[in-house]
Amino acid sequence: MNPSAPAFPASARLAEIQQLYHLQSHLIDGGRAAEWAATFTAGATFDSPSYPAPVTGTAALTAFAERFAAGCAAEGVVRRHVIGNIAVTGDDGAGTLRVESYLQIVATPRGGTPRTERFTTLTDQVVRVHDGWRIAARTVRRDDAPGDDVA
C-alpha cells in the first residue's frame, strides 16, 4: 500500500456524505429553499464566482435559494444540479471533513434542449452534527474562470 495515497473513508460515512450532496441537489432544484439552507450549518459560508458576493448564514442561504428558484421560474428554465465524483480528501479525526466534488448545472428551457451552463469544482468543509452532516463552508471554482486551473 502506498503511504502517500489518500485513505478511503468508511463506507457508511461516505454513503451519508453522498446522501447529503444528493439531497442538496433535489432540494434546491425543487424550490425547497429553507430545507436546502438547513443542509448547511447556521453560520455556513457559500462562496462562488458565479455570484457577486459570498453568502453567509441560514437566512442568507435561504434567500439565495429562493432567488435561484424565482430566476428559474421567470426564465421558464428547469435547472438541475448534478453532483458527481464526491471524494473525502481530508479528515481531521474530530468530525470535520474536506470533501471535493464536481458540479454541473444543466438547464432545460421549456420545450427546449438541455445544455450544460456551468461545470465547477466544489470544495467543502463538512462537519458532523447531532443528526448527521452539514456543510460549514463551500467554495466553488468555475472551470471557465481564468486562474482556476486544476491539476
Rosetta constraint file for C-alpha pairs under 8 A:
AtomPair CA 6 CA 89 HARMONIC 7.00 0.50
AtomPair CA 8 CA 88 HARMONIC 7.88 0.50
AtomPair CA 9 CA 13 HARMONIC 6.77 0.50
AtomPair CA 9 CA 14 HARMONIC 6.23 0.50
AtomPair CA 9 CA 88 HARMONIC 6.98 0.50
AtomPair CA 10 CA 14 HARMONIC 6.27 0.50
AtomPair CA 11 CA 15 HARMONIC 6.11 0.50
AtomPair CA 12 CA 16 HARMONIC 6.31 0.50
AtomPair CA 13 CA 17 HARMONIC 6.30 0.50
AtomPair CA 14 CA 18 HARMONIC 6.10 0.50
AtomPair CA 14 CA 88 HARMONIC 7.68 0.50
AtomPair CA 15 CA 19 HARMONIC 6.10 0.50
AtomPair CA 16 CA 20 HARMONIC 6.29 0.50
AtomPair CA 16 CA 132 HARMONIC 7.78 0.50
AtomPair CA 16 CA 133 HARMONIC 7.56 0.50
AtomPair CA 17 CA 21 HARMONIC 6.46 0.50
AtomPair CA 17 CA 133 HARMONIC 7.02 0.50
AtomPair CA 18 CA 22 HARMONIC 6.13 0.50
AtomPair CA 18 CA 86 HARMONIC 6.98 0.50
AtomPair CA 19 CA 23 HARMONIC 5.87 0.50
AtomPair CA 20 CA 24 HARMONIC 6.15 0.50
AtomPair CA 20 CA 39 HARMONIC 7.37 0.50
AtomPair CA 20 CA 133 HARMONIC 7.17 0.50
AtomPair CA 20 CA 134 HARMONIC 7.72 0.50
AtomPair CA 21 CA 25 HARMONIC 6.49 0.50
AtomPair CA 21 CA 83 HARMONIC 7.09 0.50
AtomPair CA 22 CA 26 HARMONIC 6.49 0.50
AtomPair CA 22 CA 83 HARMONIC 7.17 0.50
AtomPair CA 23 CA 27 HARMONIC 6.08 0.50
AtomPair CA 24 CA 28 HARMONIC 6.22 0.50
AtomPair CA 24 CA 36 HARMONIC 5.72 0.50
AtomPair CA 24 CA 39 HARMONIC 6.89 0.50
AtomPair CA 25 CA 29 HARMONIC 5.97 0.50
AtomPair CA 25 CA 80 HARMONIC 7.24 0.50
AtomPair CA 25 CA 81 HARMONIC 5.28 0.50
AtomPair CA 25 CA 82 HARMONIC 6.96 0.50
AtomPair CA 25 CA 83 HARMONIC 7.53 0.50
AtomPair CA 26 CA 30 HARMONIC 5.81 0.50
AtomPair CA 26 CA 81 HARMONIC 7.86 0.50
AtomPair CA 27 CA 31 HARMONIC 6.35 0.50
AtomPair CA 27 CA 32 HARMONIC 5.07 0.50
AtomPair CA 27 CA 33 HARMONIC 6.95 0.50
AtomPair CA 27 CA 35 HARMONIC 6.64 0.50
AtomPair CA 27 CA 36 HARMONIC 5.30 0.50
AtomPair CA 28 CA 32 HARMONIC 5.76 0.50
AtomPair CA 28 CA 33 HARMONIC 6.02 0.50
AtomPair CA 28 CA 36 HARMONIC 5.78 0.50
AtomPair CA 28 CA 65 HARMONIC 6.30 0.50
AtomPair CA 28 CA 69 HARMONIC 7.56 0.50
AtomPair CA 29 CA 69 HARMONIC 7.41 0.50
AtomPair CA 29 CA 78 HARMONIC 7.90 0.50
AtomPair CA 29 CA 79 HARMONIC 6.46 0.50
AtomPair CA 29 CA 80 HARMONIC 5.75 0.50
AtomPair CA 29 CA 81 HARMONIC 6.92 0.50
AtomPair CA 30 CA 69 HARMONIC 7.99 0.50
AtomPair CA 31 CA 65 HARMONIC 7.33 0.50
AtomPair CA 31 CA 66 HARMONIC 6.93 0.50
AtomPair CA 31 CA 69 HARMONIC 5.39 0.50
AtomPair CA 32 CA 36 HARMONIC 6.15 0.50
AtomPair CA 32 CA 65 HARMONIC 7.86 0.50
AtomPair CA 33 CA 37 HARMONIC 6.13 0.50
AtomPair CA 33 CA 61 HARMONIC 7.91 0.50
AtomPair CA 33 CA 62 HARMONIC 5.10 0.50
AtomPair CA 33 CA 63 HARMONIC 7.40 0.50
AtomPair CA 33 CA 64 HARMONIC 7.97 0.50
AtomPair CA 33 CA 65 HARMONIC 4.92 0.50
AtomPair CA 33 CA 66 HARMONIC 5.55 0.50
AtomPair CA 34 CA 38 HARMONIC 6.20 0.50
AtomPair CA 34 CA 62 HARMONIC 5.13 0.50
AtomPair CA 34 CA 65 HARMONIC 7.93 0.50
AtomPair CA 35 CA 39 HARMONIC 6.85 0.50
AtomPair CA 36 CA 40 HARMONIC 7.68 0.50
AtomPair CA 36 CA 62 HARMONIC 7.33 0.50
AtomPair CA 36 CA 65 HARMONIC 7.50 0.50
AtomPair CA 37 CA 58 HARMONIC 5.76 0.50
AtomPair CA 37 CA 59 HARMONIC 7.92 0.50
AtomPair CA 37 CA 61 HARMONIC 5.36 0.50
AtomPair CA 37 CA 62 HARMONIC 5.27 0.50
AtomPair CA 37 CA 65 HARMONIC 7.65 0.50
AtomPair CA 38 CA 42 HARMONIC 7.76 0.50
AtomPair CA 38 CA 58 HARMONIC 7.01 0.50
AtomPair CA 39 CA 133 HARMONIC 7.80 0.50
AtomPair CA 39 CA 134 HARMONIC 5.30 0.50
AtomPair CA 39 CA 135 HARMONIC 6.49 0.50
AtomPair CA 40 CA 44 HARMONIC 5.88 0.50
AtomPair CA 40 CA 58 HARMONIC 7.48 0.50
AtomPair CA 40 CA 134 HARMONIC 4.84 0.50
AtomPair CA 40 CA 135 HARMONIC 4.43 0.50
AtomPair CA 40 CA 136 HARMONIC 5.91 0.50
AtomPair CA 41 CA 57 HARMONIC 7.62 0.50
AtomPair CA 41 CA 58 HARMONIC 7.47 0.50
AtomPair CA 41 CA 134 HARMONIC 5.69 0.50
AtomPair CA 41 CA 135 HARMONIC 5.98 0.50
AtomPair CA 41 CA 136 HARMONIC 5.25 0.50
AtomPair CA 42 CA 57 HARMONIC 5.38 0.50
AtomPair CA 42 CA 58 HARMONIC 5.28 0.50
AtomPair CA 43 CA 56 HARMONIC 6.16 0.50
AtomPair CA 43 CA 57 HARMONIC 4.35 0.50
AtomPair CA 43 CA 58 HARMONIC 6.75 0.50
AtomPair CA 43 CA 136 HARMONIC 7.12 0.50
AtomPair CA 44 CA 56 HARMONIC 5.55 0.50
AtomPair CA 44 CA 57 HARMONIC 5.29 0.50
AtomPair CA 44 CA 58 HARMONIC 7.35 0.50
AtomPair CA 44 CA 135 HARMONIC 6.80 0.50
AtomPair CA 44 CA 136 HARMONIC 4.47 0.50
AtomPair CA 44 CA 137 HARMONIC 5.30 0.50
AtomPair CA 44 CA 138 HARMONIC 7.90 0.50
AtomPair CA 45 CA 54 HARMONIC 6.72 0.50
AtomPair CA 45 CA 55 HARMONIC 5.60 0.50
AtomPair CA 45 CA 56 HARMONIC 4.36 0.50
AtomPair CA 45 CA 57 HARMONIC 6.60 0.50
AtomPair CA 45 CA 136 HARMONIC 6.57 0.50
AtomPair CA 45 CA 137 HARMONIC 4.76 0.50
AtomPair CA 45 CA 138 HARMONIC 6.16 0.50
AtomPair CA 46 CA 54 HARMONIC 5.55 0.50
AtomPair CA 46 CA 55 HARMONIC 5.09 0.50
AtomPair CA 46 CA 56 HARMONIC 6.38 0.50
AtomPair CA 46 CA 61 HARMONIC 7.88 0.50
AtomPair CA 46 CA 137 HARMONIC 6.04 0.50
AtomPair CA 46 CA 138 HARMONIC 4.82 0.50
AtomPair CA 46 CA 139 HARMONIC 6.23 0.50
AtomPair CA 46 CA 140 HARMONIC 7.95 0.50
AtomPair CA 47 CA 53 HARMONIC 7.07 0.50
AtomPair CA 47 CA 54 HARMONIC 4.35 0.50
AtomPair CA 47 CA 55 HARMONIC 6.47 0.50
AtomPair CA 47 CA 138 HARMONIC 6.11 0.50
AtomPair CA 47 CA 139 HARMONIC 4.93 0.50
AtomPair CA 47 CA 140 HARMONIC 6.15 0.50
AtomPair CA 48 CA 53 HARMONIC 7.60 0.50
AtomPair CA 48 CA 54 HARMONIC 6.61 0.50
AtomPair CA 48 CA 139 HARMONIC 6.11 0.50
AtomPair CA 48 CA 140 HARMONIC 4.73 0.50
AtomPair CA 48 CA 141 HARMONIC 6.78 0.50
AtomPair CA 49 CA 53 HARMONIC 7.82 0.50
AtomPair CA 49 CA 140 HARMONIC 7.02 0.50
AtomPair CA 49 CA 141 HARMONIC 7.02 0.50
AtomPair CA 49 CA 142 HARMONIC 7.17 0.50
AtomPair CA 50 CA 142 HARMONIC 7.83 0.50
AtomPair CA 55 CA 60 HARMONIC 5.98 0.50
AtomPair CA 55 CA 61 HARMONIC 6.28 0.50
AtomPair CA 55 CA 64 HARMONIC 7.68 0.50
AtomPair CA 56 CA 60 HARMONIC 5.97 0.50
AtomPair CA 56 CA 61 HARMONIC 6.67 0.50
AtomPair CA 57 CA 61 HARMONIC 6.10 0.50
AtomPair CA 58 CA 62 HARMONIC 6.04 0.50
AtomPair CA 59 CA 63 HARMONIC 6.24 0.50
AtomPair CA 60 CA 64 HARMONIC 6.04 0.50
AtomPair CA 61 CA 65 HARMONIC 6.26 0.50
AtomPair CA 62 CA 66 HARMONIC 6.16 0.50
AtomPair CA 63 CA 67 HARMONIC 6.16 0.50
AtomPair CA 64 CA 68 HARMONIC 6.31 0.50
AtomPair CA 65 CA 69 HARMONIC 6.31 0.50
AtomPair CA 66 CA 70 HARMONIC 6.14 0.50
AtomPair CA 67 CA 71 HARMONIC 5.97 0.50
AtomPair CA 68 CA 72 HARMONIC 6.33 0.50
AtomPair CA 69 CA 73 HARMONIC 6.26 0.50
AtomPair CA 70 CA 74 HARMONIC 6.05 0.50
AtomPair CA 71 CA 75 HARMONIC 6.11 0.50
AtomPair CA 72 CA 76 HARMONIC 5.96 0.50
AtomPair CA 72 CA 77 HARMONIC 5.06 0.50
AtomPair CA 72 CA 78 HARMONIC 6.18 0.50
AtomPair CA 72 CA 79 HARMONIC 6.92 0.50
AtomPair CA 73 CA 77 HARMONIC 6.44 0.50
AtomPair CA 73 CA 78 HARMONIC 7.81 0.50
AtomPair CA 75 CA 109 HARMONIC 7.93 0.50
AtomPair CA 76 CA 109 HARMONIC 5.96 0.50
AtomPair CA 76 CA 110 HARMONIC 5.97 0.50
AtomPair CA 77 CA 107 HARMONIC 6.27 0.50
AtomPair CA 77 CA 108 HARMONIC 5.47 0.50
AtomPair CA 77 CA 109 HARMONIC 4.26 0.50
AtomPair CA 77 CA 110 HARMONIC 6.02 0.50
AtomPair CA 78 CA 107 HARMONIC 5.67 0.50
AtomPair CA 78 CA 108 HARMONIC 5.16 0.50
AtomPair CA 78 CA 109 HARMONIC 6.29 0.50
AtomPair CA 78 CA 110 HARMONIC 7.44 0.50
AtomPair CA 79 CA 105 HARMONIC 6.55 0.50
AtomPair CA 79 CA 106 HARMONIC 5.55 0.50
AtomPair CA 79 CA 107 HARMONIC 4.40 0.50
AtomPair CA 79 CA 108 HARMONIC 6.37 0.50
AtomPair CA 80 CA 105 HARMONIC 5.63 0.50
AtomPair CA 80 CA 106 HARMONIC 5.22 0.50
AtomPair CA 80 CA 107 HARMONIC 6.52 0.50
AtomPair CA 81 CA 103 HARMONIC 6.58 0.50
AtomPair CA 81 CA 104 HARMONIC 5.93 0.50
AtomPair CA 81 CA 105 HARMONIC 4.81 0.50
AtomPair CA 81 CA 106 HARMONIC 6.66 0.50
AtomPair CA 82 CA 103 HARMONIC 5.59 0.50
AtomPair CA 82 CA 104 HARMONIC 5.11 0.50
AtomPair CA 82 CA 105 HARMONIC 6.26 0.50
AtomPair CA 82 CA 106 HARMONIC 7.46 0.50
AtomPair CA 83 CA 101 HARMONIC 6.73 0.50
AtomPair CA 83 CA 102 HARMONIC 5.65 0.50
AtomPair CA 83 CA 103 HARMONIC 4.51 0.50
AtomPair CA 83 CA 104 HARMONIC 6.49 0.50
AtomPair CA 84 CA 101 HARMONIC 5.95 0.50
AtomPair CA 84 CA 102 HARMONIC 5.33 0.50
AtomPair CA 84 CA 103 HARMONIC 6.53 0.50
AtomPair CA 85 CA 100 HARMONIC 7.88 0.50
AtomPair CA 85 CA 101 HARMONIC 5.24 0.50
AtomPair CA 85 CA 102 HARMONIC 5.97 0.50
AtomPair CA 86 CA 99 HARMONIC 6.93 0.50
AtomPair CA 86 CA 100 HARMONIC 5.87 0.50
AtomPair CA 86 CA 101 HARMONIC 4.37 0.50
AtomPair CA 86 CA 102 HARMONIC 7.11 0.50
AtomPair CA 87 CA 99 HARMONIC 5.61 0.50
AtomPair CA 87 CA 100 HARMONIC 5.33 0.50
AtomPair CA 87 CA 101 HARMONIC 6.21 0.50
AtomPair CA 88 CA 97 HARMONIC 6.74 0.50
AtomPair CA 88 CA 98 HARMONIC 5.87 0.50
AtomPair CA 88 CA 99 HARMONIC 4.45 0.50
AtomPair CA 88 CA 100 HARMONIC 6.47 0.50
AtomPair CA 89 CA 97 HARMONIC 7.51 0.50
AtomPair CA 89 CA 98 HARMONIC 5.46 0.50
AtomPair CA 89 CA 99 HARMONIC 5.65 0.50
AtomPair CA 89 CA 100 HARMONIC 6.72 0.50
AtomPair CA 90 CA 97 HARMONIC 5.42 0.50
AtomPair CA 90 CA 98 HARMONIC 4.59 0.50
AtomPair CA 90 CA 99 HARMONIC 7.00 0.50
AtomPair CA 91 CA 95 HARMONIC 7.48 0.50
AtomPair CA 91 CA 96 HARMONIC 5.99 0.50
AtomPair CA 91 CA 97 HARMONIC 4.51 0.50
AtomPair CA 91 CA 98 HARMONIC 6.34 0.50
AtomPair CA 92 CA 96 HARMONIC 5.71 0.50
AtomPair CA 92 CA 97 HARMONIC 6.51 0.50
AtomPair CA 95 CA 127 HARMONIC 5.67 0.50
AtomPair CA 95 CA 128 HARMONIC 5.08 0.50
AtomPair CA 96 CA 125 HARMONIC 6.75 0.50
AtomPair CA 96 CA 126 HARMONIC 5.65 0.50
AtomPair CA 96 CA 127 HARMONIC 4.49 0.50
AtomPair CA 96 CA 128 HARMONIC 6.45 0.50
AtomPair CA 97 CA 124 HARMONIC 8.00 0.50
AtomPair CA 97 CA 125 HARMONIC 5.78 0.50
AtomPair CA 97 CA 126 HARMONIC 5.07 0.50
AtomPair CA 97 CA 127 HARMONIC 6.33 0.50
AtomPair CA 98 CA 123 HARMONIC 7.07 0.50
AtomPair CA 98 CA 124 HARMONIC 5.70 0.50
AtomPair CA 98 CA 125 HARMONIC 4.90 0.50
AtomPair CA 98 CA 126 HARMONIC 6.24 0.50
AtomPair CA 99 CA 122 HARMONIC 7.90 0.50
AtomPair CA 99 CA 123 HARMONIC 5.86 0.50
AtomPair CA 99 CA 124 HARMONIC 5.15 0.50
AtomPair CA 99 CA 125 HARMONIC 6.49 0.50
AtomPair CA 99 CA 126 HARMONIC 6.89 0.50
AtomPair CA 100 CA 121 HARMONIC 7.05 0.50
AtomPair CA 100 CA 122 HARMONIC 5.48 0.50
AtomPair CA 100 CA 123 HARMONIC 4.58 0.50
AtomPair CA 100 CA 124 HARMONIC 6.30 0.50
AtomPair CA 101 CA 121 HARMONIC 5.78 0.50
AtomPair CA 101 CA 122 HARMONIC 5.22 0.50
AtomPair CA 101 CA 123 HARMONIC 6.82 0.50
AtomPair CA 102 CA 119 HARMONIC 7.29 0.50
AtomPair CA 102 CA 120 HARMONIC 5.77 0.50
AtomPair CA 102 CA 121 HARMONIC 4.58 0.50
AtomPair CA 102 CA 122 HARMONIC 6.03 0.50
AtomPair CA 103 CA 118 HARMONIC 7.99 0.50
AtomPair CA 103 CA 119 HARMONIC 5.80 0.50
AtomPair CA 103 CA 120 HARMONIC 5.12 0.50
AtomPair CA 103 CA 121 HARMONIC 6.03 0.50
AtomPair CA 103 CA 122 HARMONIC 6.86 0.50
AtomPair CA 104 CA 116 HARMONIC 6.69 0.50
AtomPair CA 104 CA 117 HARMONIC 7.48 0.50
AtomPair CA 104 CA 118 HARMONIC 5.72 0.50
AtomPair CA 104 CA 119 HARMONIC 4.54 0.50
AtomPair CA 104 CA 120 HARMONIC 6.37 0.50
AtomPair CA 105 CA 116 HARMONIC 5.85 0.50
AtomPair CA 105 CA 117 HARMONIC 5.55 0.50
AtomPair CA 105 CA 118 HARMONIC 5.34 0.50
AtomPair CA 105 CA 119 HARMONIC 6.61 0.50
AtomPair CA 106 CA 114 HARMONIC 6.42 0.50
AtomPair CA 106 CA 115 HARMONIC 5.52 0.50
AtomPair CA 106 CA 116 HARMONIC 4.40 0.50
AtomPair CA 106 CA 117 HARMONIC 5.73 0.50
AtomPair CA 106 CA 118 HARMONIC 7.46 0.50
AtomPair CA 107 CA 114 HARMONIC 5.48 0.50
AtomPair CA 107 CA 115 HARMONIC 5.46 0.50
AtomPair CA 107 CA 116 HARMONIC 6.30 0.50
AtomPair CA 107 CA 117 HARMONIC 6.39 0.50
AtomPair CA 108 CA 112 HARMONIC 6.09 0.50
AtomPair CA 108 CA 113 HARMONIC 5.83 0.50
AtomPair CA 108 CA 114 HARMONIC 4.21 0.50
AtomPair CA 108 CA 115 HARMONIC 6.51 0.50
AtomPair CA 109 CA 113 HARMONIC 6.73 0.50
AtomPair CA 109 CA 114 HARMONIC 7.07 0.50
AtomPair CA 118 CA 142 HARMONIC 7.18 0.50
AtomPair CA 118 CA 143 HARMONIC 7.80 0.50
AtomPair CA 119 CA 142 HARMONIC 6.24 0.50
AtomPair CA 119 CA 143 HARMONIC 5.90 0.50
AtomPair CA 119 CA 144 HARMONIC 7.83 0.50
AtomPair CA 120 CA 140 HARMONIC 6.50 0.50
AtomPair CA 120 CA 141 HARMONIC 5.43 0.50
AtomPair CA 120 CA 142 HARMONIC 4.40 0.50
AtomPair CA 120 CA 143 HARMONIC 5.46 0.50
AtomPair CA 121 CA 140 HARMONIC 5.78 0.50
AtomPair CA 121 CA 141 HARMONIC 5.18 0.50
AtomPair CA 121 CA 142 HARMONIC 6.55 0.50
AtomPair CA 121 CA 143 HARMONIC 7.42 0.50
AtomPair CA 122 CA 138 HARMONIC 6.71 0.50
AtomPair CA 122 CA 139 HARMONIC 5.83 0.50
AtomPair CA 122 CA 140 HARMONIC 4.76 0.50
AtomPair CA 122 CA 141 HARMONIC 6.55 0.50
AtomPair CA 123 CA 138 HARMONIC 5.83 0.50
AtomPair CA 123 CA 139 HARMONIC 5.23 0.50
AtomPair CA 123 CA 140 HARMONIC 6.49 0.50
AtomPair CA 124 CA 135 HARMONIC 6.56 0.50
AtomPair CA 124 CA 136 HARMONIC 7.36 0.50
AtomPair CA 124 CA 137 HARMONIC 5.53 0.50
AtomPair CA 124 CA 138 HARMONIC 4.47 0.50
AtomPair CA 124 CA 139 HARMONIC 6.33 0.50
AtomPair CA 125 CA 135 HARMONIC 5.95 0.50
AtomPair CA 125 CA 136 HARMONIC 5.45 0.50
AtomPair CA 125 CA 137 HARMONIC 5.10 0.50
AtomPair CA 125 CA 138 HARMONIC 6.59 0.50
AtomPair CA 126 CA 133 HARMONIC 6.50 0.50
AtomPair CA 126 CA 134 HARMONIC 5.57 0.50
AtomPair CA 126 CA 135 HARMONIC 4.48 0.50
AtomPair CA 126 CA 136 HARMONIC 5.67 0.50
AtomPair CA 126 CA 137 HARMONIC 7.28 0.50
AtomPair CA 127 CA 133 HARMONIC 5.56 0.50
AtomPair CA 127 CA 134 HARMONIC 5.46 0.50
AtomPair CA 127 CA 135 HARMONIC 6.34 0.50
AtomPair CA 127 CA 136 HARMONIC 6.45 0.50
AtomPair CA 128 CA 132 HARMONIC 5.83 0.50
AtomPair CA 128 CA 133 HARMONIC 4.59 0.50
AtomPair CA 128 CA 134 HARMONIC 6.54 0.50
AtomPair CA 129 CA 133 HARMONIC 5.76 0.50
AtomPair CA 129 CA 134 HARMONIC 6.94 0.50
AtomPair CA 141 CA 145 HARMONIC 7.60 0.50
AtomPair CA 141 CA 148 HARMONIC 6.51 0.50
AtomPair CA 142 CA 148 HARMONIC 7.00 0.50
AtomPair CA 143 CA 148 HARMONIC 6.65 0.50
AtomPair CA 143 CA 149 HARMONIC 7.42 0.50
AtomPair CA 144 CA 148 HARMONIC 7.85 0.50
